[in-house]
Amino acid sequence: MYKNYQNESVFLSQEQKKARQEEILTKEKEASELKKKYFGPEGELYKKRTSLMTPIQEEIYNAVKDISDLRGYSLVLDRASDTGIIFASPKVDISNEVLTKLGYSSN
């Protein structure tokens, strides 16, 4: 729409130019609102991702909680997301146990 306007602007009167510019601005605003509706922080994509991820995250949390209760752990750290961990003994790594509890092979 904008490219057409640029190509045709030399043939348009001031009123026609103004009308076209307003149309372009209106379409840009509509496109921005549509983008926000689907991809914004409260958009459809965010809602769908949340609805799909929440049950998985709860299942993982419950598996970790069960294993930590069984072993008497007071704290379980996620080594993948915390770069502050310098060393963790494989003896206390429960990753494979969690995967097994969730029904995945620990190989």
C-alpha positions as CSV (number, residue, x, y, z in Angstrom):
1,M,0.0,0.0,0.0
2,Y,2.8,2.4,0.9
3,K,4.8,1.5,-2.2
4,N,1.8,2.1,-4.4
5,Y,1.4,5.5,-2.7
6,Q,5.0,6.4,-3.3
7,N,4.7,5.4,-7.0
8,E,1.4,7.3,-7.5
9,S,2.0,10.3,-5.2
10,V,3.2,12.6,-8.1
11,F,-0.2,12.1,-9.7
12,L,-2.3,12.8,-6.6
13,S,-3.8,16.0,-5.3
14,Q,-3.1,17.1,-1.8
15,E,-6.4,15.9,-0.6
16,Q,-5.8,12.5,-2.2
17,K,-2.3,12.3,-0.7
18,K,-3.7,13.1,2.8
19,A,-6.5,10.5,2.4
20,R,-4.0,7.8,1.3
21,Q,-1.7,8.7,4.1
22,E,-4.5,8.3,6.6
23,E,-5.5,4.9,5.1
24,I,-1.9,3.7,5.4
25,L,-1.7,4.9,9.0
26,T,-5.0,3.2,9.8
27,K,-3.8,-0.1,8.2
28,E,-0.5,0.1,10.1
29,K,-2.3,0.6,13.4
30,E,-4.6,-2.4,12.6
31,A,-1.6,-4.5,11.8
32,S,0.1,-3.5,15.0
33,E,-3.0,-4.3,17.1
34,L,-3.4,-7.7,15.3
35,K,0.3,-8.4,16.0
36,K,-0.2,-7.5,19.7
37,K,-3.3,-9.7,19.9
38,Y,-1.5,-12.8,18.8
39,F,2.1,-12.2,19.8
40,G,2.0,-9.7,22.7
41,P,2.4,-10.4,26.4
42,E,-1.3,-11.3,26.7
43,G,-1.6,-12.6,23.2
44,E,-2.9,-15.9,21.9
45,L,0.5,-17.4,21.4
46,Y,1.4,-16.6,25.0
47,K,-1.8,-18.1,26.3
48,K,-1.5,-21.2,24.2
49,R,2.2,-21.7,25.2
50,T,1.1,-21.3,28.9
51,S,-1.7,-23.8,28.6
52,L,0.6,-26.4,27.0
53,M,3.6,-25.9,29.3
54,T,1.8,-25.6,32.7
55,P,0.8,-29.3,32.9
56,I,4.3,-30.4,31.9
57,Q,6.0,-28.0,34.4
58,E,3.6,-29.3,37.2
59,E,4.4,-32.9,36.3
60,I,8.2,-32.2,36.5
61,Y,7.8,-30.3,39.8
62,N,5.8,-33.1,41.3
63,A,8.4,-35.7,40.2
64,V,11.2,-33.6,41.7
65,K,9.2,-33.1,44.9
66,D,8.5,-36.8,45.3
67,I,12.2,-37.7,44.8
68,S,13.4,-35.0,47.1
69,D,10.9,-36.0,49.8
70,L,12.0,-39.6,49.5
71,R,15.7,-38.7,49.8
72,G,15.2,-36.0,52.4
73,Y,16.5,-33.1,50.3
74,S,15.7,-29.6,51.4
75,L,16.8,-28.0,48.2
76,V,17.0,-29.1,44.5
77,L,18.8,-26.8,42.0
78,D,18.4,-26.6,38.3
79,R,22.0,-26.7,37.0
80,A,20.9,-25.9,33.4
81,S,19.5,-22.5,34.4
82,D,21.9,-21.4,37.1
83,T,25.4,-20.6,36.0
84,G,26.4,-19.9,39.5
85,I,27.0,-23.5,40.3
86,I,30.6,-24.3,39.9
87,F,30.5,-28.0,40.7
88,A,27.8,-30.6,41.6
89,S,28.6,-34.1,42.5
90,P,27.0,-36.7,40.2
91,K,26.1,-38.6,43.4
92,V,23.4,-35.9,44.1
93,D,22.2,-35.5,40.5
94,I,18.6,-36.7,40.4
95,S,18.1,-35.9,36.7
96,N,17.9,-39.5,35.5
97,E,15.6,-40.4,38.4
98,V,13.2,-37.6,37.5
99,L,13.2,-38.7,33.8
100,T,12.5,-42.3,34.9
101,K,9.7,-41.2,37.2
102,L,8.2,-39.2,34.2
103,G,8.3,-42.3,32.1
104,Y,11.4,-41.5,30.0
105,S,14.5,-43.6,29.6
106,S,17.5,-42.4,31.6
107,N,20.0,-43.6,29.0
